[in-house]
Amino acid sequence: MTPGKTDLTDIIEKLGQIGFSDQEARIYVALVQIGPATAYELGKQAKLAVPNTYNVMRSLTEKGAATQVSGQPARYIAVQPQQFLETTASRTTRICEELAGKMGSLSPEANDDYVEMLSSPAAIDKRILATIEDAQSQILLKATSPLPDRVHKALQAAAKRGVEILFVYYGDKPKLREGAKVRLWPHEGNGANIGPDFFLLCVDFKRALAREPSGLNGAYSENRSFVYLAGVFLRHELYLAEIMTKFEAEIEDTFGPALYKLRESYGMLAMEEDIRRFVESRLKRRPAQSVD
């Protein structure tokens, strides 16, 4: 079957993707079609000037794509495309593997001198998944539940690898099987959606990620200070959730629902509306108390 013009154009473009110049691709295609052939015949077939064709044939011979089969005048045949392309693929793979090993040693062990700004949901999701997949011993997480399906599956896979997962959640209880290494706490002991829902992640106390509530912007780093802040904050979140779960009644009697008395005393901003609504709903059970 003779390839059409569209097919030939596609072949030439793809040859360009594996390192052929446009002239090399056109002459190689011509050689496959009409070889054995002279440089003059190939130039005519490919609509290329003869002097250029000689240079191109020299290059194709060096690439291993063509072979000279006679001397006067010089005639050429194409190395069978399947053979040539398989050899090229094997050589390229070998070179890439060698480069990956050598260039990997050029990079510092940890990129701990910067904070990577993530400015799109796709970039944030990709970094979240990669960070979870790299986890070796522990994942600390605070997020709204249910999680996106891919994140949930990444956590399940981490749990199967034996990674400890400590998860403080807003909303519904995550559908993760709890056990010795998978522990779940509702935020502040009740899971109420109080305040901005930042997604916070700290893995192995070596890397951390924060995503703002809009989901449009985030930050990732292996910087020691950044990781320390995220890790300690998350640990205190789970400490508070543990304490509130066990002593909620006593703590509410002293500090009010959602610790609103502390929030009003030490918060730099006025108590947010979602917290106020939650507090008022709890205080309806005890009409003698007031938010004011």
Helices and strands as residue ranges (DSSP letters): H 5-17, H 22-34, E 37-38, H 39-46, H 50-63, E 66-70, E 75-78, H 81-104, E 115-118, H 121-133, E 138-145, H 149-160, E 164-171, E 182-186, G 187-189, E 199-203, E 207-211, E 218-221, H 224-255, G 257-259, H 260-266, H 273-283
